[in-house]
Amino acid sequence: MNILIVNGPNLNLLGSREPDIYGMSTMEEELERLKFAFSDYELLYFQSNAEGELINRLQEDDFDALIINPGAFTHYSYAIADCLKNISKPTVEVHISNLYKREEFRQKSVTAAHTDGVITGFGLKGYRLAIMGLTD
């Protein structure tokens, strides 16, 4: 099974961006942990700060399941929401912080309705939980 993990804007800064919210680990460090823990699966990774690049990657259709953290696009990208609507594979939306403890505008996800589940507030462990949910 190929599981694609897609991260949106500013998630390339994990480890240095607001460590009190996002922690001290980089996504590369977390990916190494995930690849070790889930060695029976092929984990693919893509990150971009550009909405169109994220959509193009999602449309490549070379994966069996999807984990997506759209970052700030979560709250207003109807283009990514439309893209997710057309993906017929198991999909989990992940957020490192608890969206419901953040600013009001962050408490609404326009993308979540087009996923099978949402994990929010468990830090980088949310990616592990998503993989477990997709493979269990």
Residue frames as qw, qx, qy, qz and C-alpha x, y, z in Angstrom:
[[0.000, 0.889, 0.457, 0.000, 0.00, 0.00, 0.00],
 [0.385, 0.260, 0.000, 0.885, 1.29, 3.45, -0.97],
 [0.221, -0.827, -0.461, 0.235, 0.30, 6.18, 1.46],
 [0.351, 0.521, 0.074, 0.775, 0.81, 9.75, 0.31],
 [0.343, -0.687, -0.376, 0.519, 1.37, 12.39, 2.97],
 [0.297, 0.606, 0.247, 0.695, 0.78, 15.93, 1.69],
 [0.342, -0.608, -0.356, 0.622, 1.58, 19.03, 3.71],
 [0.256, 0.868, 0.315, 0.287, 0.58, 22.55, 2.79],
 [0.259, 0.781, -0.151, 0.549, 2.07, 25.99, 3.39],
 [0.201, -0.760, 0.421, -0.453, 4.61, 26.71, 6.10],
 [0.931, -0.313, 0.151, -0.114, 4.83, 23.08, 7.19],
 [0.766, 0.430, -0.258, 0.402, 8.31, 23.03, 5.66],
 [0.037, 0.672, -0.388, 0.630, 9.24, 25.12, 8.73],
 [0.851, -0.474, -0.162, -0.159, 8.37, 22.45, 11.30],
 [0.807, -0.120, -0.241, 0.526, 11.01, 22.32, 14.00],
 [0.330, -0.013, -0.115, 0.937, 11.56, 26.08, 13.93],
 [0.244, -0.417, -0.325, -0.813, 8.07, 27.54, 13.36],
 [0.561, -0.463, 0.121, -0.676, 6.24, 28.37, 16.58],
 [0.406, 0.162, -0.887, 0.150, 7.70, 25.41, 18.51],
 [0.263, -0.004, 0.653, -0.710, 5.27, 26.02, 21.38],
 [0.728, 0.277, 0.117, -0.616, 2.46, 25.07, 18.96],
 [0.823, 0.434, -0.291, -0.226, 4.14, 22.75, 16.44],
 [0.921, -0.314, 0.159, 0.168, 6.97, 21.19, 18.46],
 [0.223, -0.777, 0.484, 0.333, 10.71, 20.95, 17.86],
 [0.629, -0.017, 0.721, 0.291, 10.83, 18.05, 15.37],
 [0.237, 0.399, -0.455, -0.760, 11.12, 18.55, 11.65],
 [0.857, 0.250, 0.063, -0.447, 8.85, 16.71, 9.25],
 [0.594, 0.498, -0.631, -0.016, 11.90, 14.91, 7.88],
 [0.065, -0.313, 0.841, -0.437, 12.62, 13.53, 11.36],
 [0.657, 0.087, 0.472, -0.582, 9.00, 12.45, 11.74],
 [0.787, 0.422, -0.279, -0.353, 9.01, 10.79, 8.31],
 [0.343, 0.429, -0.823, 0.149, 12.03, 8.70, 9.30],
 [0.323, -0.106, 0.770, -0.540, 10.19, 7.55, 12.43],
 [0.747, 0.283, 0.196, -0.568, 7.08, 6.76, 10.41],
 [0.668, 0.478, -0.526, -0.220, 8.99, 4.84, 7.74],
 [0.122, 0.320, -0.892, 0.295, 10.63, 2.75, 10.46],
 [0.429, 0.042, 0.669, -0.605, 7.37, 2.09, 12.32],
 [0.739, 0.444, 0.307, -0.402, 5.38, 1.33, 9.15],
 [0.139, -0.497, 0.722, 0.460, 8.00, -0.41, 7.05],
 [0.441, 0.274, 0.849, 0.098, 5.35, -2.64, 5.44],
 [0.344, 0.840, 0.410, -0.090, 3.98, 0.41, 3.64],
 [0.490, 0.271, 0.199, 0.804, 5.41, 2.79, 1.07],
 [0.119, -0.829, -0.338, 0.430, 5.20, 6.32, 2.49],
 [0.428, 0.480, 0.277, 0.713, 5.36, 9.06, -0.11],
 [0.247, -0.694, -0.323, 0.594, 5.74, 12.69, 0.92],
 [0.314, 0.511, 0.317, 0.734, 5.06, 16.03, -0.72],
 [0.211, -0.711, -0.362, 0.564, 5.03, 19.55, 0.68],
 [0.319, 0.406, 0.314, 0.797, 4.37, 22.82, -1.05],
 [0.035, -0.424, -0.342, 0.838, 3.51, 26.38, -0.18],
 [0.256, 0.190, -0.387, -0.865, 1.63, 26.71, -3.49],
 [0.665, 0.192, 0.457, -0.558, -2.01, 25.69, -3.80],
 [0.740, 0.505, -0.245, -0.370, -1.77, 24.65, -7.44],
 [0.292, 0.472, -0.829, 0.070, 1.25, 22.44, -6.79],
 [0.375, -0.086, 0.803, -0.456, -0.67, 20.62, -4.05],
 [0.749, 0.369, 0.230, -0.500, -3.61, 20.04, -6.38],
 [0.589, 0.567, -0.532, -0.221, -1.33, 18.83, -9.18],
 [0.045, 0.356, -0.908, 0.215, 0.30, 16.33, -6.80],
 [0.539, 0.091, 0.660, -0.515, -3.04, 15.04, -5.54],
 [0.745, 0.486, 0.011, -0.456, -4.20, 14.51, -9.12],
 [0.206, 0.532, -0.802, -0.178, -1.22, 12.28, -9.94],
 [0.894, -0.068, 0.018, -0.443, -3.24, 9.38, -8.48],
 [0.619, 0.377, -0.676, 0.134, -0.23, 7.17, -7.66],
 [0.092, -0.264, 0.742, -0.610, -1.28, 6.33, -4.09],
 [0.376, -0.314, -0.860, -0.139, -3.70, 4.01, -2.31],
 [0.384, -0.765, -0.486, 0.174, -4.47, 6.26, 0.66],
 [0.260, 0.626, -0.021, 0.735, -3.94, 9.90, 1.52],
 [0.437, -0.646, -0.389, 0.490, -3.01, 11.90, 4.60],
 [0.294, 0.614, 0.175, 0.711, -3.31, 15.63, 4.07],
 [0.310, -0.652, -0.327, 0.609, -2.49, 18.61, 6.25],
 [0.387, 0.728, 0.350, 0.444, -3.57, 21.52, 4.06],
 [0.363, -0.111, -0.209, 0.901, -2.16, 24.07, 6.51],
 [0.151, 0.364, 0.207, -0.895, -3.81, 27.46, 6.13],
 [0.312, 0.024, -0.633, -0.708, -5.56, 26.23, 2.95],
 [0.107, -0.300, -0.923, 0.214, -7.77, 24.19, 5.31],
 [0.045, 0.534, 0.511, -0.672, -9.79, 27.28, 6.06],
 [0.338, 0.678, 0.060, -0.650, -10.42, 28.73, 2.62],
 [0.046, 0.370, -0.741, -0.559, -9.23, 26.59, -0.30],
 [0.771, 0.309, 0.312, -0.461, -12.31, 25.51, -2.17],
 [0.580, 0.582, -0.522, -0.227, -9.96, 24.44, -4.96],
 [0.091, 0.321, -0.921, 0.202, -8.29, 21.85, -2.70],
 [0.539, 0.105, 0.628, -0.551, -11.71, 20.88, -1.30],
 [0.755, 0.466, -0.075, -0.455, -12.95, 20.26, -4.86],
 [0.414, 0.508, -0.754, -0.045, -9.85, 18.22, -5.59],
 [0.178, -0.181, 0.887, -0.386, -10.37, 16.09, -2.46],
 [0.689, 0.232, 0.314, -0.610, -14.01, 15.58, -3.43],
 [0.770, 0.479, -0.298, -0.297, -12.79, 13.74, -6.53],
 [0.179, 0.438, -0.867, 0.157, -10.39, 11.41, -4.69],
 [0.843, -0.208, -0.233, -0.437, -12.09, 8.09, -4.07],
 [0.664, 0.131, -0.648, 0.348, -9.34, 6.67, -1.85],
 [0.588, -0.666, -0.402, 0.219, -9.27, 6.62, 1.95],
 [0.287, 0.586, -0.105, 0.751, -8.27, 10.10, 3.13],
 [0.527, -0.658, -0.417, 0.339, -7.48, 11.54, 6.55],
 [0.140, 0.833, -0.069, 0.530, -6.97, 15.23, 7.30],
 [0.709, -0.334, -0.365, 0.502, -4.34, 15.88, 9.99],
 [0.012, 0.877, -0.086, 0.473, -3.64, 19.01, 12.00],
 [0.539, 0.163, -0.595, 0.573, -0.74, 19.20, 14.39],
 [0.080, -0.064, 0.459, -0.883, -2.39, 21.73, 16.69],
 [0.099, 0.524, 0.821, -0.204, -5.91, 21.55, 18.05],
 [0.093, 0.399, 0.405, 0.817, -7.78, 23.80, 15.64],
 [0.377, -0.722, -0.502, -0.292, -10.52, 24.38, 18.19],
 [0.556, -0.656, -0.201, 0.469, -8.10, 25.97, 20.66],
 [0.431, 0.005, 0.253, 0.866, -6.81, 28.41, 18.05],
 [0.162, 0.236, -0.030, -0.958, -8.14, 31.62, 16.50],
 [0.612, 0.379, 0.471, -0.510, -11.76, 31.52, 15.37],
 [0.581, 0.603, -0.317, -0.446, -10.92, 31.53, 11.64],
 [0.169, 0.410, -0.895, -0.054, -8.86, 28.34, 12.13],
 [0.435, 0.015, 0.789, -0.434, -11.81, 26.47, 13.61],
 [0.744, 0.489, 0.199, -0.410, -13.48, 25.97, 10.22],
 [0.339, -0.276, 0.780, 0.447, -12.24, 23.45, 7.66],
 [0.640, 0.474, -0.086, -0.598, -13.61, 23.60, 4.12],
 [0.413, 0.425, -0.780, -0.200, -11.58, 20.50, 3.23],
 [0.262, -0.185, 0.871, -0.372, -12.60, 18.13, 6.05],
 [0.727, 0.261, 0.306, -0.557, -16.00, 17.31, 4.57],
 [0.766, 0.513, -0.318, -0.223, -14.19, 15.58, 1.71],
 [0.203, 0.440, -0.847, 0.219, -12.11, 13.28, 3.92],
 [0.685, -0.264, -0.667, -0.131, -12.97, 10.13, 5.85],
 [0.646, -0.637, -0.338, 0.250, -11.71, 11.52, 9.14],
 [0.152, 0.832, -0.207, 0.491, -9.87, 14.34, 10.86],
 [0.756, -0.361, -0.330, 0.435, -7.15, 14.12, 13.50],
 [0.119, 0.797, -0.058, 0.589, -6.34, 17.36, 15.27],
 [0.423, -0.799, 0.207, -0.374, -4.29, 18.33, 18.28],
 [0.941, -0.301, 0.112, 0.108, -1.96, 15.36, 18.77],
 [0.232, -0.745, 0.494, 0.383, 1.16, 17.01, 17.41],
 [0.319, 0.485, -0.715, -0.390, 3.20, 15.09, 14.86],
 [0.285, -0.009, 0.942, -0.178, 1.74, 11.89, 16.35],
 [0.604, 0.460, 0.253, -0.599, -1.35, 12.73, 14.31],
 [0.495, 0.515, -0.583, -0.387, 0.39, 11.38, 11.21],
 [0.046, 0.182, -0.973, 0.135, 1.05, 8.07, 13.01],
 [0.422, 0.271, 0.672, -0.544, -2.58, 7.93, 14.14],
 [0.594, 0.526, -0.123, -0.595, -3.72, 8.59, 10.58],
 [0.363, 0.389, -0.819, -0.213, -1.59, 5.75, 9.20],
 [0.141, 0.011, 0.933, -0.331, -2.96, 3.45, 11.87],
 [0.521, 0.407, 0.405, -0.632, -6.48, 4.44, 10.93],
 [0.566, 0.547, -0.357, -0.503, -5.84, 3.88, 7.24],
 [0.398, 0.372, -0.835, -0.082, -4.16, 0.50, 7.67],
 [0.287, -0.108, 0.818, -0.486, -6.15, -1.06, 10.52]]
